[in-house]
Amino acid sequence: MRDGKLYVPRLARITPPEEPTGHAWDPEGTVLLTGATGGLGRSLARHLVAERGARRLLLASRRGPAAEGVGELVAALSELGTHVDVAACDIADRDALAELLASVPAEHPLVAVVHAAAALDDGVITALTPGRLDSVLRPKADGALHLHELTRDLNLAAFVLFSSLAGVLGSAGAASYAAANAFLDGLARQRRAAGLPGTSLAWGLWTDNGGMGDRITDADRNRMGRAGVVPFTPAEGLALFDAALTVDRPVIVPVRLDVPGLRAMARAGMLPAVLRGLVGDTGAAAGEAAAAGTPALARRLAGIPEADQERVLLDLVRHQAAAALGHATAARIEPTTAFRDIGFDSLTAVELRNRLKAATGLRLKPTLVFDHPNPVAIARVLHKDLVLDLTAEAPPVLGELDRLEAQLAALAPKDAVRDKVTARLKALLWKWTDTHQDAAANTAGAGHGTDRDLDLDRIDAATDDEMFDLIDQELGSH
């Protein structure tokens, strides 16, 4: 919320400027790199020297000189003419970090900070504990905050935070990691607002560098692929690092996306809202696809025998279950085999529920897969909600209102016919409200005038657009 207005995030493509922005890093100054002895840190240290001209590096990590491969890294960088100091420092310890920064020589002052330290401890929400949260938040969020506070009075040319797409999109099973990275994004914005350098890079998936991206499971990798995220190599990631630092924005998302896959998700009504601006026109907005799911599917089912209705819904469940598990077809999804026996866990169970919710438009509980443990059981629930309950409970007038809604949507905002329709609907609603409230008053015995007067006041004061919303509310179509 800004100045009383609500905003929602949307990713948009950016093109690096022809003329780079920002200050050049003084090659004689010191560059501090945290998380420097992991796979990503070592790749980044080499890049800072070979491509960005750094001549003095201060590499900090919890293990410092004792970390595997550090000796070889220092030797290789030294051969390129770079002075390298390696320090064992827990940057989440403010006093230890202050001591480290005090060790930077005055003749080679600190000119840039690149904060790449991180830790993973994934688990679903119910498995998280204060200790598990702390193990993830300390190196990334606490470390970033201490770096900010202890360097804000220095004349830095760059303050770069390695964030993650998890903080932008959310990430199944990684709530603590997503929160830590969202904090980094907020810190970069805060620094910019204060006139300080700050860039948070919300990275997609790095692979083949010995870092955290190489430690995720195949299931996690497949899940990210189904969400449209494509991994990139260290060379591609480092090229994105350089490109991002030419852009004058506090938060940038360097990521490779499967755009055709995103368009397919949009057509199915499953595209995260933050990504909608990247896919172009898919023929139907994501929200419209989801909203249109129930009437279309219900109409299809209404026109076929009950046995065929159950078969259609069973096929739907099997195909969506296959997609949630990353299978190309539904052949491996047996109708009566328990979901847990074909590889479902809590994360894929929620993904299946979300897919079925998008496909049907029904409100389905997150525990759907656990409450109804195989495809046949879920198909029966869908059949009940989509066909049996609607057939038993829905009065014919609702079908007429659906057709009326479709016709109203086609009217131009300022069409003269729309004005006539609005007046007619106001009169209709007045009669409908008046009749039912008089009946209710006769039953209750007294007080019949208050609610009726209130509704009439609302109708008389309503604009045309408000009138359509009011009709929806009054007739119970929401």
C-alpha positions, 0 to 999 in steps of 0.5 A: 500500500502506497499513499492509500493505494493498493498495488500488486507485484508484476515482473516485467522484462528490462533491457540493460542500458547501452551506457552502464549506470552506477559507479565503477569499482576502484580496482585498488579498493577492497571487495568483500565477498561473503559465502566465498568458499562455496561453489558459487562463491568461488566462481564469483571470486574468479569472475570479480577478478577476471571480468570486473578487474578487482585487485584486492579481495576479502573472501569471508566464510564460516570455515575460511581458509579451512574450506575445501579448495580455498588454497587452489583458489587463492593461488589461481587468483594470485597468479592474476595479480590479485591480493586475496585475504581469506577470513573465517567469520560468521557474518551473523555475529555483528562483533566478528563482522565489525572486527573483520571490516576493521582489518581492511587497510586504509590505503585499500578501503572497502569499495564494494560488498557482494553478499552471497552467503546462504544456507538451506534447511527446507521443510513444510511449514509444520516442520519448521522450528525456531532453530531451523528458521534461525539456521537459514535466516542468520547467514542471509538476513542477519548477515545482510543487516549487519553489513548494511549497518556497519558499512552505511557510512562508507563510500561504497560503489556497490552493495550487492545482495544475492537473493532468490526467486523463492522470495518473489514467487514463494517456494514449496517447502522453503518458507524460511528461505523465501522469507530470508530472500524477501528480506534482502529485497526489502533491504535493497529498496530501503538502502536506495530510498536512503541514497545508498547503493543497493542491488538485490539479485533474486536469482533463478536456479544455478547448476553445475557449480557445486552450490546449493542448486546442485543439492536440490532433489530431482523432485524439486528440480522437476517441480521448478521446471513445471513452474516454468523455471529453467536452470542456467550454467555458471557462465550464463549466471555470471553474464546475468550478474554483469548485465544486472549491475548495469541496471539502475533498479534496487531489485532485479530477477535474473532468471531463465523462464520457459515462456511456452510453458508459462503460456500453457499455465496461463491458459490452464489458469495456473500461472502465478499472477506475478508472471502474467506480464511476461507471457503476452496474450494467451487467448484468455486471462488466467483468472478468466480461465479459472473462472470459466472452468466450472460452468464449462465442465459442469455443462459438459458433464450435464450432457452425458450419462452418469457413468461417463461423467465419472469416467471424465472426472477420473481421467481429469484426476489421473492426468493432473496427478501425472502432471504434478509428478512430472509424468508425460502421461497418466498411464502410471496413475492407477485409479485405485492405487493410493497416492502415497504409493505412487510418489506423492508427498505433502508438496505434490499433494498440494500441487494436485489440489491446486491443479484440480482447483484451477481445472474445476473452479471448486473450493478444494481443501488443501488436505484433499489428497489425504482425505481421499487417498486415490484417484477414484475417491477424488473423482467421486468428490468432484462428481458430487460437487460438480454434478449431484449437488448442483442438480439437487440444489440449483434453482433454474433461475441461476442458469438464466442469470448465467446467460444474462451475465454473459450478455451483460458482459458484451455491452459497451460501458456507455452503451445506451442499451446498458442504461436501459438494462440498468434501469430495468435491473434496478426495478427488478431488484427493487421488486424482488427485495420488496417481496421477500422482505415483506414476507420476512417481516410478516414472519418475524412480526416487526421491524420490516422497514429498516432493511428494505429502506437501507437496500433501496438507498443503496440501489438509488445511490449506486452507479451503473458499475456498482449496480452490477456488483450489487445485483451479484451480491443480492442474488447470491451469485458470489 
